[in-house]
Amino acid sequence: MSETITVANEFAEVTVRRMDTRNGSRLLISSPRTGRSISLDALEVEALTRQNTRTLTAMVANSQGPLLPDEDDTA
């Protein structure tokens, strides 16, 4: 793993690290406050750049869970 970068403001704090795997690099993004983390590959990070403000606002407004439920949670 690489150096940890912390990004924070008055509302949130996350740490970001690059992880090198046998399938390439991923970003590990963690929230110390919630204890949650996610590992994203380059394609997933690039997909974030294609989102508009409305999509990101919806994600932030639903901060207690995913924007879309897992398929097995919809039954």
PDB file of N, CA, C, O and CB in Angstrom:
ATOM      1  N   MET A   1       0.838  -1.180   0.000  1.00  0.00           N
ATOM      2  CA  MET A   1       0.000   0.000   0.000  1.00  0.00           C
ATOM      3  C   MET A   1       0.880   1.240   0.000  1.00  0.00           C
ATOM      4  O   MET A   1       2.051   1.201   0.378  1.00  0.00           O
ATOM      5  CB  MET A   1      -0.952   0.000   1.211  1.00  0.00           C
ATOM      6  N   SER A   2       0.285   2.328  -0.431  1.00  0.00           N
ATOM      7  CA  SER A   2       1.030   3.573  -0.522  1.00  0.00           C
ATOM      8  C   SER A   2       0.677   4.488   0.641  1.00  0.00           C
ATOM      9  O   SER A   2      -0.058   4.106   1.552  1.00  0.00           O
ATOM     10  CB  SER A   2       0.753   4.272  -1.856  1.00  0.00           C
ATOM     11  N   GLU A   3       1.200   5.676   0.594  1.00  0.00           N
ATOM     12  CA  GLU A   3       0.948   6.695   1.607  1.00  0.00           C
ATOM     13  C   GLU A   3      -0.550   6.980   1.735  1.00  0.00           C
ATOM     14  O   GLU A   3      -1.275   6.963   0.741  1.00  0.00           O
ATOM     15  CB  GLU A   3       1.708   7.985   1.265  1.00  0.00           C
ATOM     16  N   THR A   4      -1.003   7.239   2.946  1.00  0.00           N
ATOM     17  CA  THR A   4      -2.405   7.572   3.190  1.00  0.00           C
ATOM     18  C   THR A   4      -2.604   9.071   3.043  1.00  0.00           C
ATOM     19  O   THR A   4      -1.833   9.870   3.574  1.00  0.00           O
ATOM     20  CB  THR A   4      -2.851   7.099   4.595  1.00  0.00           C
ATOM     21  N   ILE A   5      -3.642   9.439   2.319  1.00  0.00           N
ATOM     22  CA  ILE A   5      -4.038  10.838   2.164  1.00  0.00           C
ATOM     23  C   ILE A   5      -5.365  11.009   2.886  1.00  0.00           C
ATOM     24  O   ILE A   5      -6.279  10.206   2.699  1.00  0.00           O
ATOM     25  CB  ILE A   5      -4.150  11.253   0.642  1.00  0.00           C
ATOM     26  N   THR A   6      -5.483  12.050   3.711  1.00  0.00           N
ATOM     27  CA  THR A   6      -6.727  12.342   4.407  1.00  0.00           C
ATOM     28  C   THR A   6      -7.380  13.549   3.766  1.00  0.00           C
ATOM     29  O   THR A   6      -6.738  14.576   3.547  1.00  0.00           O
ATOM     30  CB  THR A   6      -6.483  12.586   5.914  1.00  0.00           C
ATOM     31  N   VAL A   7      -8.667  13.415   3.465  1.00  0.00           N
ATOM     32  CA  VAL A   7      -9.476  14.512   2.923  1.00  0.00           C
ATOM     33  C   VAL A   7     -10.594  14.738   3.929  1.00  0.00           C
ATOM     34  O   VAL A   7     -11.335  13.811   4.256  1.00  0.00           O
ATOM     35  CB  VAL A   7     -10.045  14.186   1.465  1.00  0.00           C
ATOM     36  N   ALA A   8     -10.719  15.977   4.423  1.00  0.00           N
ATOM     37  CA  ALA A   8     -11.707  16.232   5.468  1.00  0.00           C
ATOM     38  C   ALA A   8     -12.253  17.650   5.374  1.00  0.00           C
ATOM     39  O   ALA A   8     -11.612  18.562   4.851  1.00  0.00           O
ATOM     40  CB  ALA A   8     -11.095  15.997   6.847  1.00  0.00           C
ATOM     41  N   ASN A   9     -13.457  17.796   5.899  1.00  0.00           N
ATOM     42  CA  ASN A   9     -14.047  19.110   6.129  1.00  0.00           C
ATOM     43  C   ASN A   9     -14.903  18.993   7.388  1.00  0.00           C
ATOM     44  O   ASN A   9     -14.762  18.027   8.137  1.00  0.00           O
ATOM     45  CB  ASN A   9     -14.901  19.602   4.884  1.00  0.00           C
ATOM     46  N   GLU A  10     -15.786  19.961   7.633  1.00  0.00           N
ATOM     47  CA  GLU A  10     -16.588  19.922   8.855  1.00  0.00           C
ATOM     48  C   GLU A  10     -17.653  18.829   8.843  1.00  0.00           C
ATOM     49  O   GLU A  10     -18.238  18.538   9.886  1.00  0.00           O
ATOM     50  CB  GLU A  10     -17.248  21.256   9.070  1.00  0.00           C
ATOM     51  N   PHE A  11     -17.917  18.222   7.700  1.00  0.00           N
ATOM     52  CA  PHE A  11     -18.973  17.212   7.574  1.00  0.00           C
ATOM     53  C   PHE A  11     -18.475  15.778   7.504  1.00  0.00           C
ATOM     54  O   PHE A  11     -19.191  14.858   7.898  1.00  0.00           O
ATOM     55  CB  PHE A  11     -19.777  17.494   6.364  1.00  0.00           C
ATOM     56  N   ALA A  12     -17.269  15.572   7.013  1.00  0.00           N
ATOM     57  CA  ALA A  12     -16.786  14.205   6.790  1.00  0.00           C
ATOM     58  C   ALA A  12     -15.265  14.168   6.755  1.00  0.00           C
ATOM     59  O   ALA A  12     -14.595  15.184   6.574  1.00  0.00           O
ATOM     60  CB  ALA A  12     -17.358  13.636   5.481  1.00  0.00           C
ATOM     61  N   GLU A  13     -14.747  12.960   6.934  1.00  0.00           N
ATOM     62  CA  GLU A  13     -13.314  12.707   6.803  1.00  0.00           C
ATOM     63  C   GLU A  13     -13.149  11.343   6.156  1.00  0.00           C
ATOM     64  O   GLU A  13     -13.789  10.379   6.577  1.00  0.00           O
ATOM     65  CB  GLU A  13     -12.580  12.775   8.193  1.00  0.00           C
ATOM     66  N   VAL A  14     -12.306  11.245   5.146  1.00  0.00           N
ATOM     67  CA  VAL A  14     -11.982   9.968   4.522  1.00  0.00           C
ATOM     68  C   VAL A  14     -10.478   9.869   4.344  1.00  0.00           C
ATOM     69  O   VAL A  14      -9.771  10.873   4.253  1.00  0.00           O
ATOM     70  CB  VAL A  14     -12.708   9.811   3.164  1.00  0.00           C
ATOM     71  N   THR A  15     -10.010   8.630   4.297  1.00  0.00           N
ATOM     72  CA  THR A  15      -8.615   8.388   3.959  1.00  0.00           C
ATOM     73  C   THR A  15      -8.590   7.646   2.634  1.00  0.00           C
ATOM     74  O   THR A  15      -9.476   6.844   2.338  1.00  0.00           O
ATOM     75  CB  THR A  15      -7.878   7.580   5.084  1.00  0.00           C
ATOM     76  N   VAL A  16      -7.568   7.924   1.846  1.00  0.00           N
ATOM     77  CA  VAL A  16      -7.427   7.318   0.522  1.00  0.00           C
ATOM     78  C   VAL A  16      -6.021   6.734   0.411  1.00  0.00           C
ATOM     79  O   VAL A  16      -5.030   7.395   0.721  1.00  0.00           O
ATOM     80  CB  VAL A  16      -7.696   8.365  -0.619  1.00  0.00           C
ATOM     81  N   ARG A  17      -5.959   5.488  -0.037  1.00  0.00           N
ATOM     82  CA  ARG A  17      -4.672   4.815  -0.261  1.00  0.00           C
ATOM     83  C   ARG A  17      -4.728   4.056  -1.570  1.00  0.00           C
ATOM     84  O   ARG A  17      -5.778   3.539  -1.951  1.00  0.00           O
ATOM     85  CB  ARG A  17      -4.324   3.855   0.911  1.00  0.00           C
ATOM     86  N   ARG A  18      -3.606   3.987  -2.255  1.00  0.00           N
ATOM     87  CA  ARG A  18      -3.508   3.145  -3.449  1.00  0.00           C
ATOM     88  C   ARG A  18      -3.061   1.759  -3.020  1.00  0.00           C
ATOM     89  O   ARG A  18      -2.092   1.605  -2.275  1.00  0.00           O
ATOM     90  CB  ARG A  18      -2.520   3.751  -4.500  1.00  0.00           C
ATOM     91  N   MET A  19      -3.783   0.752  -3.502  1.00  0.00           N
ATOM     92  CA  MET A  19      -3.425  -0.644  -3.249  1.00  0.00           C
ATOM     93  C   MET A  19      -3.017  -1.260  -4.575  1.00  0.00           C
ATOM     94  O   MET A  19      -3.735  -1.138  -5.567  1.00  0.00           O
ATOM     95  CB  MET A  19      -4.611  -1.440  -2.592  1.00  0.00           C
ATOM     96  N   ASP A  20      -1.889  -1.910  -4.596  1.00  0.00           N
ATOM     97  CA  ASP A  20      -1.455  -2.621  -5.791  1.00  0.00           C
ATOM     98  C   ASP A  20      -1.856  -4.084  -5.649  1.00  0.00           C
ATOM     99  O   ASP A  20      -1.474  -4.756  -4.690  1.00  0.00           O
ATOM    100  CB  ASP A  20       0.088  -2.477  -6.012  1.00  0.00           C
ATOM    101  N   THR A  21      -2.635  -4.570  -6.622  1.00  0.00           N
ATOM    102  CA  THR A  21      -3.073  -5.964  -6.612  1.00  0.00           C
ATOM    103  C   THR A  21      -2.532  -6.646  -7.871  1.00  0.00           C
ATOM    104  O   THR A  21      -1.947  -5.993  -8.735  1.00  0.00           O
ATOM    105  CB  THR A  21      -4.641  -6.069  -6.538  1.00  0.00           C
ATOM    106  N   ARG A  22      -2.730  -7.940  -7.965  1.00  0.00           N
ATOM    107  CA  ARG A  22      -2.260  -8.636  -9.173  1.00  0.00           C
ATOM    108  C   ARG A  22      -3.056  -8.226 -10.404  1.00  0.00           C
ATOM    109  O   ARG A  22      -2.621  -8.469 -11.530  1.00  0.00           O
ATOM    110  CB  ARG A  22      -2.352 -10.151  -8.982  1.00  0.00           C
ATOM    111  N   ASN A  23      -4.222  -7.603 -10.206  1.00  0.00           N
ATOM    112  CA  ASN A  23      -5.044  -7.125 -11.317  1.00  0.00           C
ATOM    113  C   ASN A  23      -4.900  -5.629 -11.559  1.00  0.00           C
ATOM    114  O   ASN A  23      -5.678  -5.050 -12.317  1.00  0.00           O
ATOM    115  CB  ASN A  23      -6.490  -7.454 -11.062  1.00  0.00           C
ATOM    116  N   GLY A  24      -3.922  -5.000 -10.929  1.00  0.00           N
ATOM    117  CA  GLY A  24      -3.699  -3.575 -11.110  1.00  0.00           C
ATOM    118  C   GLY A  24      -3.952  -2.803  -9.831  1.00  0.00           C
ATOM    119  O   GLY A  24      -4.248  -3.381  -8.785  1.00  0.00           O
ATOM    120  N   SER A  25      -3.834  -1.502  -9.928  1.00  0.00           N
ATOM    121  CA  SER A  25      -4.011  -0.635  -8.762  1.00  0.00           C
ATOM    122  C   SER A  25      -5.480  -0.367  -8.494  1.00  0.00           C
ATOM    123  O   SER A  25      -6.301  -0.339  -9.411  1.00  0.00           O
ATOM    124  CB  SER A  25      -3.271   0.683  -8.960  1.00  0.00           C
ATOM    125  N   ARG A  26      -5.797  -0.170  -7.221  1.00  0.00           N
ATOM    126  CA  ARG A  26      -7.140   0.202  -6.774  1.00  0.00           C
ATOM    127  C   ARG A  26      -6.987   1.306  -5.735  1.00  0.00           C
ATOM    128  O   ARG A  26      -5.937   1.429  -5.104  1.00  0.00           O
ATOM    129  CB  ARG A  26      -7.923  -1.037  -6.184  1.00  0.00           C
ATOM    130  N   LEU A  27      -8.017   2.096  -5.562  1.00  0.00           N
ATOM    131  CA  LEU A  27      -8.046   3.074  -4.477  1.00  0.00           C
ATOM    132  C   LEU A  27      -8.874   2.494  -3.342  1.00  0.00           C
ATOM    133  O   LEU A  27      -9.992   2.026  -3.558  1.00  0.00           O
ATOM    134  CB  LEU A  27      -8.628   4.447  -4.957  1.00  0.00           C
ATOM    135  N   LEU A  28      -8.331   2.525  -2.143  1.00  0.00           N
ATOM    136  CA  LEU A  28      -9.061   2.122  -0.952  1.00  0.00           C
ATOM    137  C   LEU A  28      -9.486   3.403  -0.253  1.00  0.00           C
ATOM    138  O   LEU A  28      -8.648   4.156   0.244  1.00  0.00           O
ATOM    139  CB  LEU A  28      -8.192   1.198  -0.008  1.00  0.00           C
ATOM    140  N   ILE A  29     -10.778   3.646  -0.218  1.00  0.00           N
ATOM    141  CA  ILE A  29     -11.334   4.845   0.399  1.00  0.00           C
ATOM    142  C   ILE A  29     -12.045   4.407   1.669  1.00  0.00           C
ATOM    143  O   ILE A  29     -12.932   3.555   1.628  1.00  0.00           O
ATOM    144  CB  ILE A  29     -12.311   5.607  -0.575  1.00  0.00           C
ATOM    145  N   SER A  30     -11.651   4.993   2.806  1.00  0.00           N
ATOM    146  CA  SER A  30     -12.197   4.592   4.102  1.00  0.00           C
ATOM    147  C   SER A  30     -12.709   5.792   4.867  1.00  0.00           C
ATOM    148  O   SER A  30     -12.174   6.895   4.761  1.00  0.00           O
ATOM    149  CB  SER A  30     -11.146   3.858   4.926  1.00  0.00           C
ATOM    150  N   SER A  31     -13.759   5.555   5.643  1.00  0.00           N
ATOM    151  CA  SER A  31     -14.314   6.570   6.528  1.00  0.00           C
ATOM    152  C   SER A  31     -14.033   6.154   7.965  1.00  0.00           C
ATOM    153  O   SER A  31     -14.669   5.223   8.461  1.00  0.00           O
ATOM    154  CB  SER A  31     -15.845   6.763   6.285  1.00  0.00           C
ATOM    155  N   PRO A  32     -13.104   6.811   8.650  1.00  0.00           N
ATOM    156  CA  PRO A  32     -12.822   6.451  10.040  1.00  0.00           C
ATOM    157  C   PRO A  32     -14.060   6.597  10.940  1.00  0.00           C
ATOM    158  O   PRO A  32     -14.223   5.829  11.889  1.00  0.00           O
ATOM    159  CB  PRO A  32     -11.686   7.319  10.579  1.00  0.00           C
ATOM    160  N   ARG A  33     -14.906   7.547  10.659  1.00  0.00           N
ATOM    161  CA  ARG A  33     -16.092   7.794  11.494  1.00  0.00           C
ATOM    162  C   ARG A  33     -17.067   6.629  11.431  1.00  0.00           C
ATOM    163  O   ARG A  33     -17.587   6.202  12.461  1.00  0.00           O
ATOM    164  CB  ARG A  33     -16.796   9.083  11.057  1.00  0.00           C
ATOM    165  N   THR A  34     -17.321   6.107  10.229  1.00  0.00           N
ATOM    166  CA  THR A  34     -18.311   5.027  10.082  1.00  0.00           C
ATOM    167  C   THR A  34     -17.685   3.639  10.097  1.00  0.00           C
ATOM    168  O   THR A  34     -18.382   2.647  10.316  1.00  0.00           O
ATOM    169  CB  THR A  34     -19.082   5.209   8.795  1.00  0.00           C
ATOM    170  N   GLY A  35     -16.383   3.560   9.866  1.00  0.00           N
ATOM    171  CA  GLY A  35     -15.728   2.267   9.776  1.00  0.00           C
ATOM    172  C   GLY A  35     -15.954   1.571   8.441  1.00  0.00           C
ATOM    173  O   GLY A  35     -15.573   0.412   8.278  1.00  0.00           O
ATOM    174  N   ARG A  36     -16.562   2.256   7.488  1.00  0.00           N
ATOM    175  CA  ARG A  36     -16.841   1.663   6.178  1.00  0.00           C
ATOM    176  C   ARG A  36     -15.716   1.998   5.208  1.00  0.00           C
ATOM    177  O   ARG A  36     -15.017   3.000   5.362  1.00  0.00           O
ATOM    178  CB  ARG A  36     -18.199   2.163   5.623  1.00  0.00           C
ATOM    179  N   SER A  37     -15.555   1.136   4.203  1.00  0.00           N
ATOM    180  CA  SER A  37     -14.554   1.384   3.169  1.00  0.00           C
ATOM    181  C   SER A  37     -15.020   0.768   1.866  1.00  0.00           C
ATOM    182  O   SER A  37     -15.912  -0.080   1.833  1.00  0.00           O
ATOM    183  CB  SER A  37     -13.175   0.818   3.577  1.00  0.00           C
ATOM    184  N   ILE A  38     -14.380   1.226   0.783  1.00  0.00           N
ATOM    185  CA  ILE A  38     -14.666   0.682  -0.541  1.00  0.00           C
ATOM    186  C   ILE A  38     -13.366   0.695  -1.333  1.00  0.00           C
ATOM    187  O   ILE A  38     -12.543   1.598  -1.183  1.00  0.00           O
ATOM    188  CB  ILE A  38     -15.793   1.501  -1.275  1.00  0.00           C
ATOM    189  N   SER A  39     -13.196  -0.301  -2.163  1.00  0.00           N
ATOM    190  CA  SER A  39     -12.025  -0.423  -3.022  1.00  0.00           C
ATOM    191  C   SER A  39     -12.491  -0.247  -4.464  1.00  0.00           C
ATOM    192  O   SER A  39     -13.352  -0.989  -4.938  1.00  0.00           O
ATOM    193  CB  SER A  39     -11.298  -1.806  -2.817  1.00  0.00           C
ATOM    194  N   LEU A  40     -11.927   0.729  -5.154  1.00  0.00           N
ATOM    195  CA  LEU A  40     -12.349   1.049  -6.519  1.00  0.00           C
ATOM    196  C   LEU A  40     -11.198   0.876  -7.499  1.00  0.00           C
ATOM    197  O   LEU A  40     -10.070   1.283  -7.222  1.00  0.00           O
ATOM    198  CB  LEU A  40     -12.891   2.480  -6.591  1.00  0.00           C
ATOM    199  N   ASP A  41     -11.494   0.264  -8.659  1.00  0.00           N
ATOM    200  CA  ASP A  41     -10.482   0.176  -9.708  1.00  0.00           C
ATOM    201  C   ASP A  41     -10.557   1.429 -10.587  1.00  0.00           C
ATOM    202  O   ASP A  41     -11.412   2.289 -10.373  1.00  0.00           O
ATOM    203  CB  ASP A  41     -10.677  -1.114 -10.564  1.00  0.00           C
ATOM    204  N   ALA A  42      -9.676   1.527 -11.558  1.00  0.00           N
ATOM    205  CA  ALA A  42      -9.590   2.728 -12.393  1.00  0.00           C
ATOM    206  C   ALA A  42     -10.894   3.007 -13.142  1.00  0.00           C
ATOM    207  O   ALA A  42     -11.297   4.164 -13.264  1.00  0.00           O
ATOM    208  CB  ALA A  42      -8.448   2.588 -13.390  1.00  0.00           C
ATOM    209  N   LEU A  43     -11.549   1.973 -13.637  1.00  0.00           N
ATOM    210  CA  LEU A  43     -12.799   2.161 -14.360  1.00  0.00           C
ATOM    211  C   LEU A  43     -13.887   2.733 -13.448  1.00  0.00           C
ATOM    212  O   LEU A  43     -14.648   3.608 -13.861  1.00  0.00           O
ATOM    213  CB  LEU A  43     -13.262   0.837 -14.966  1.00  0.00           C
ATOM    214  N   GLU A  44     -13.958   2.241 -12.214  1.00  0.00           N
ATOM    215  CA  GLU A  44     -14.956   2.739 -11.263  1.00  0.00           C
ATOM    216  C   GLU A  44     -14.672   4.187 -10.864  1.00  0.00           C
ATOM    217  O   GLU A  44     -15.599   4.984 -10.720  1.00  0.00           O
ATOM    218  CB  GLU A  44     -14.988   1.850 -10.013  1.00  0.00           C
ATOM    219  N   VAL A  45     -13.405   4.527 -10.688  1.00  0.00           N
ATOM    220  CA  VAL A  45     -13.055   5.919 -10.369  1.00  0.00           C
ATOM    221  C   VAL A  45     -13.376   6.824 -11.553  1.00  0.00           C
ATOM    222  O   VAL A  45     -13.905   7.922 -11.375  1.00  0.00           O
ATOM    223  CB  VAL A  45     -11.554   6.037  -9.994  1.00  0.00           C
ATOM    224  N   GLU A  46     -13.055   6.365 -12.758  1.00  0.00           N
ATOM    225  CA  GLU A  46     -13.378   7.153 -13.955  1.00  0.00           C
ATOM    226  C   GLU A  46     -14.880   7.374 -14.079  1.00  0.00           C
ATOM    227  O   GLU A  46     -15.318   8.443 -14.505  1.00  0.00           O
ATOM    228  CB  GLU A  46     -12.847   6.456 -15.217  1.00  0.00           C
ATOM    229  N   ALA A  47     -15.676   6.367 -13.707  1.00  0.00           N
ATOM    230  CA  ALA A  47     -17.138   6.507 -13.767  1.00  0.00           C
ATOM    231  C   ALA A  47     -17.618   7.646 -12.875  1.00  0.00           C
ATOM    232  O   ALA A  47     -18.605   8.306 -13.197  1.00  0.00           O
ATOM    233  CB  ALA A  47     -17.822   5.194 -13.353  1.00  0.00           C
ATOM    234  N   LEU A  48     -16.938   7.882 -11.767  1.00  0.00           N
ATOM    235  CA  LEU A  48     -17.303   9.019 -10.905  1.00  0.00           C
ATOM    236  C   LEU A  48     -17.155  10.344 -11.637  1.00  0.00           C
ATOM    237  O   LEU A  48     -17.922  11.276 -11.399  1.00  0.00           O
ATOM    238  CB  LEU A  48     -16.440   9.029  -9.639  1.00  0.00           C
ATOM    239  N   THR A  49     -16.174  10.431 -12.525  1.00  0.00           N
ATOM    240  CA  THR A  49     -15.951  11.689 -13.248  1.00  0.00           C
ATOM    241  C   THR A  49     -17.053  11.985 -14.249  1.00  0.00           C
ATOM    242  O   THR A  49     -17.196  13.119 -14.705  1.00  0.00           O
ATOM    243  CB  THR A  49     -14.619  11.649 -13.964  1.00  0.00           C
ATOM    244  N   ARG A  50     -17.836  10.959 -14.594  1.00  0.00           N
ATOM    245  CA  ARG A  50     -18.918  11.151 -15.560  1.00  0.00           C
ATOM    246  C   ARG A  50     -20.251  11.503 -14.900  1.00  0.00           C
ATOM    247  O   ARG A  50     -21.242  11.742 -15.590  1.00  0.00           O
ATOM    248  CB  ARG A  50     -19.085   9.902 -16.393  1.00  0.00           C
ATOM    249  N   GLN A  51     -20.278  11.535 -13.581  1.00  0.00           N
ATOM    250  CA  GLN A  51     -21.522  11.823 -12.876  1.00  0.00           C
ATOM    251  C   GLN A  51     -21.769  13.326 -12.813  1.00  0.00           C
ATOM    252  O   GLN A  51     -20.834  14.127 -12.787  1.00  0.00           O
ATOM    253  CB  GLN A  51     -21.489  11.230 -11.461  1.00  0.00           C
ATOM    254  N   ASN A  52     -23.038  13.686 -12.789  1.00  0.00           N
ATOM    255  CA  ASN A  52     -23.368  15.109 -12.685  1.00  0.00           C
ATOM    256  C   ASN A  52     -23.660  15.459 -11.226  1.00  0.00           C
ATOM    257  O   ASN A  52     -23.715  14.582 -10.364  1.00  0.00           O
ATOM    258  CB  ASN A  52     -24.587  15.465 -13.589  1.00  0.00           C
ATOM    259  N   THR A  53     -23.844  16.733 -10.969  1.00  0.00           N
ATOM    260  CA  THR A  53     -24.078  17.212  -9.617  1.00  0.00           C
ATOM    261  C   THR A  53     -25.331  16.593  -9.009  1.00  0.00           C
ATOM    262  O   THR A  53     -25.361  16.304  -7.812  1.00  0.00           O
ATOM    263  CB  THR A  53     -24.191  18.723  -9.612  1.00  0.00           C
ATOM    264  N   ARG A  54     -26.348  16.390  -9.809  1.00  0.00           N
ATOM    265  CA  ARG A  54     -27.601  15.815  -9.310  1.00  0.00           C
ATOM    266  C   ARG A  54     -27.383  14.397  -8.761  1.00  0.00           C
ATOM    267  O   ARG A  54     -27.924  14.044  -7.713  1.00  0.00           O
ATOM    268  CB  ARG A  54     -28.660  15.791 -10.432  1.00  0.00           C
ATOM    269  N   THR A  55     -26.598  13.599  -9.466  1.00  0.00           N
ATOM    270  CA  THR A  55     -26.312  12.238  -9.009  1.00  0.00           C
ATOM    271  C   THR A  55     -25.534  12.259  -7.701  1.00  0.00           C
ATOM    272  O   THR A  55     -25.860  11.521  -6.772  1.00  0.00           O
ATOM    273  CB  THR A  55     -25.527  11.465 -10.078  1.00  0.00           C
ATOM    274  N   LEU A  56     -24.515  13.095  -7.625  1.00  0.00           N
ATOM    275  CA  LEU A  56     -23.714  13.166  -6.406  1.00  0.00           C
ATOM    276  C   LEU A  56     -24.533  13.703  -5.239  1.00  0.00           C
ATOM    277  O   LEU A  56     -24.357  13.256  -4.105  1.00  0.00           O
ATOM    278  CB  LEU A  56     -22.483  14.043  -6.630  1.00  0.00           C
ATOM    279  N   THR A  57     -25.425  14.654  -5.501  1.00  0.00           N
ATOM    280  CA  THR A  57     -26.305  15.178  -4.454  1.00  0.00           C
ATOM    281  C   THR A  57     -27.211  14.075  -3.923  1.00  0.00           C
ATOM    282  O   THR A  57     -27.437  13.989  -2.715  1.00  0.00           O
ATOM    283  CB  THR A  57     -27.151  16.353  -4.991  1.00  0.00           C
ATOM    284  N   ALA A  58     -27.729  13.235  -4.804  1.00  0.00           N
ATOM    285  CA  ALA A  58     -28.578  12.117  -4.377  1.00  0.00           C
ATOM    286  C   ALA A  58     -27.781  11.129  -3.518  1.00  0.00           C
ATOM    287  O   ALA A  58     -28.309  10.595  -2.543  1.00  0.00           O
ATOM    288  CB  ALA A  58     -29.178  11.392  -5.606  1.00  0.00           C
ATOM    289  N   MET A  59     -26.537  10.887  -3.867  1.00  0.00           N
ATOM    290  CA  MET A  59     -25.699   9.993  -3.078  1.00  0.00           C
ATOM    291  C   MET A  59     -25.457  10.555  -1.688  1.00  0.00           C
ATOM    292  O   MET A  59     -25.530   9.820  -0.703  1.00  0.00           O
ATOM    293  CB  MET A  59     -24.371   9.749  -3.782  1.00  0.00           C
ATOM    294  N   VAL A  60     -25.173  11.838  -1.593  1.00  0.00           N
ATOM    295  CA  VAL A  60     -24.912  12.476  -0.299  1.00  0.00           C
ATOM    296  C   VAL A  60     -26.188  12.523   0.541  1.00  0.00           C
ATOM    297  O   VAL A  60     -26.132  12.341   1.757  1.00  0.00           O
ATOM    298  CB  VAL A  60     -24.351  13.901  -0.499  1.00  0.00           C
ATOM    299  N   ALA A  61     -27.319  12.763  -0.086  1.00  0.00           N
ATOM    300  CA  ALA A  61     -28.594  12.828   0.637  1.00  0.00           C
ATOM    301  C   ALA A  61     -28.964  11.472   1.236  1.00  0.00           C
ATOM    302  O   ALA A  61     -29.684  11.410   2.233  1.00  0.00           O
ATOM    303  CB  ALA A  61     -29.712  13.309  -0.299  1.00  0.00           C
ATOM    304  N   ASN A  62     -28.482  10.400   0.642  1.00  0.00           N
ATOM    305  CA  ASN A  62     -28.762   9.044   1.114  1.00  0.00           C
ATOM    306  C   ASN A  62     -27.500   8.474   1.763  1.00  0.00           C
ATOM    307  O   ASN A  62     -27.086   7.361   1.438  1.00  0.00           O
ATOM    308  CB  ASN A  62     -29.248   8.128  -0.059  1.00  0.00           C
ATOM    309  N   SER A  63     -26.896   9.220   2.663  1.00  0.00           N
ATOM    310  CA  SER A  63     -25.572   8.865   3.179  1.00  0.00           C
ATOM    311  C   SER A  63     -25.550   7.655   4.105  1.00  0.00           C
ATOM    312  O   SER A  63     -24.471   7.176   4.452  1.00  0.00           O
ATOM    313  CB  SER A  63     -25.003  10.028   3.900  1.00  0.00           C
ATOM    314  N   GLN A  64     -26.703   7.150   4.513  1.00  0.00           N
ATOM    315  CA  GLN A  64     -26.733   5.996   5.417  1.00  0.00           C
ATOM    316  C   GLN A  64     -26.710   4.661   4.687  1.00  0.00           C
ATOM    317  O   GLN A  64     -26.678   3.611   5.328  1.00  0.00           O
ATOM    318  CB  GLN A  64     -27.955   6.062   6.286  1.00  0.00           C
ATOM    319  N   GLY A  65     -26.726   4.681   3.354  1.00  0.00           N
ATOM    320  CA  GLY A  65     -26.708   3.434   2.611  1.00  0.00           C
ATOM    321  C   GLY A  65     -26.456   3.678   1.144  1.00  0.00           C
ATOM    322  O   GLY A  65     -26.242   4.816   0.725  1.00  0.00           O
ATOM    323  N   PRO A  66     -26.480   2.616   0.360  1.00  0.00           N
ATOM    324  CA  PRO A  66     -26.222   2.766  -1.073  1.00  0.00           C
ATOM    325  C   PRO A  66     -27.380   3.461  -1.792  1.00  0.00           C
ATOM    326  O   PRO A  66     -28.528   3.384  -1.352  1.00  0.00           O
ATOM    327  CB  PRO A  66     -25.966   1.399  -1.704  1.00  0.00           C
ATOM    328  N   LEU A  67     -27.076   4.127  -2.878  1.00  0.00           N
ATOM    329  CA  LEU A  67     -28.094   4.794  -3.686  1.00  0.00           C
ATOM    330  C   LEU A  67     -29.058   3.759  -4.265  1.00  0.00           C
ATOM    331  O   LEU A  67     -30.268   3.982  -4.289  1.00  0.00           O
ATOM    332  CB  LEU A  67     -27.439   5.621  -4.821  1.00  0.00           C
ATOM    333  N   LEU A  68     -28.530   2.647  -4.722  1.00  0.00           N
ATOM    334  CA  LEU A  68     -29.340   1.540  -5.239  1.00  0.00           C
ATOM    335  C   LEU A  68     -29.093   0.315  -4.357  1.00  0.00           C
ATOM    336  O   LEU A  68     -27.942  -0.001  -4.056  1.00  0.00           O
ATOM    337  CB  LEU A  68     -28.996   1.231  -6.747  1.00  0.00           C
ATOM    338  N   PRO A  69     -30.154  -0.376  -3.938  1.00  0.00           N
ATOM    339  CA  PRO A  69     -29.944  -1.552  -3.091  1.00  0.00           C
ATOM    340  C   PRO A  69     -29.314  -2.696  -3.870  1.00  0.00           C
ATOM    341  O   PRO A  69     -29.390  -2.734  -5.099  1.00  0.00           O
ATOM    342  CB  PRO A  69     -31.263  -2.007  -2.480  1.00  0.00           C
ATOM    343  N   ASP A  70     -28.687  -3.636  -3.151  1.00  0.00           N
ATOM    344  CA  ASP A  70     -28.188  -4.841  -3.805  1.00  0.00           C
ATOM    345  C   ASP A  70     -29.371  -5.612  -4.376  1.00  0.00           C
ATOM    346  O   ASP A  70     -30.483  -5.512  -3.856  1.00  0.00           O
ATOM    347  CB  ASP A  70     -27.371  -5.726  -2.812  1.00  0.00           C
ATOM    348  N   GLU A  71     -29.148  -6.372  -5.430  1.00  0.00           N
ATOM    349  CA  GLU A  71     -30.222  -7.120  -6.079  1.00  0.00           C
ATOM    350  C   GLU A  71     -30.929  -8.065  -5.106  1.00  0.00           C
ATOM    351  O   GLU A  71     -32.146  -8.233  -5.188  1.00  0.00           O
ATOM    352  CB  GLU A  71     -29.668  -7.910  -7.257  1.00  0.00           C
ATOM    353  N   ASP A  72     -30.190  -8.677  -4.197  1.00  0.00           N
ATOM    354  CA  ASP A  72     -30.823  -9.610  -3.261  1.00  0.00           C
ATOM    355  C   ASP A  72     -31.603  -8.902  -2.151  1.00  0.00           C
ATOM    356  O   ASP A  72     -32.300  -9.565  -1.383  1.00  0.00           O
ATOM    357  CB  ASP A  72     -29.771 -10.506  -2.645  1.00  0.00           C
ATOM    358  N   ASP A  73     -31.504  -7.571  -2.048  1.00  0.00           N
ATOM    359  CA  ASP A  73     -32.250  -6.800  -1.052  1.00  0.00           C
ATOM    360  C   ASP A  73     -33.606  -6.320  -1.589  1.00  0.00           C
ATOM    361  O   ASP A  73     -34.395  -5.743  -0.840  1.00  0.00           O
ATOM    362  CB  ASP A  73     -31.420  -5.602  -0.596  1.00  0.00           C
ATOM    363  N   THR A  74     -33.879  -6.550  -2.862  1.00  0.00           N
ATOM    364  CA  THR A  74     -35.105  -6.021  -3.472  1.00  0.00           C
ATOM    365  C   THR A  74     -36.278  -6.967  -3.383  1.00  0.00           C
ATOM    366  O   THR A  74     -37.391  -6.589  -3.751  1.00  0.00           O
ATOM    367  CB  THR A  74     -34.858  -5.690  -4.905  1.00  0.00           C
ATOM    368  N   ALA A  75     -36.078  -8.164  -2.915  1.00  0.00           N
ATOM    369  CA  ALA A  75     -37.165  -9.167  -2.870  1.00  0.00           C
ATOM    370  C   ALA A  75     -38.186  -8.865  -1.792  1.00  0.00           C
ATOM    371  O   ALA A  75     -39.152  -9.610  -1.630  1.00  0.00           O
ATOM    372  CB  ALA A  75     -36.593 -10.557  -2.640  1.00  0.00           C
TER     373      ALA A  75
END
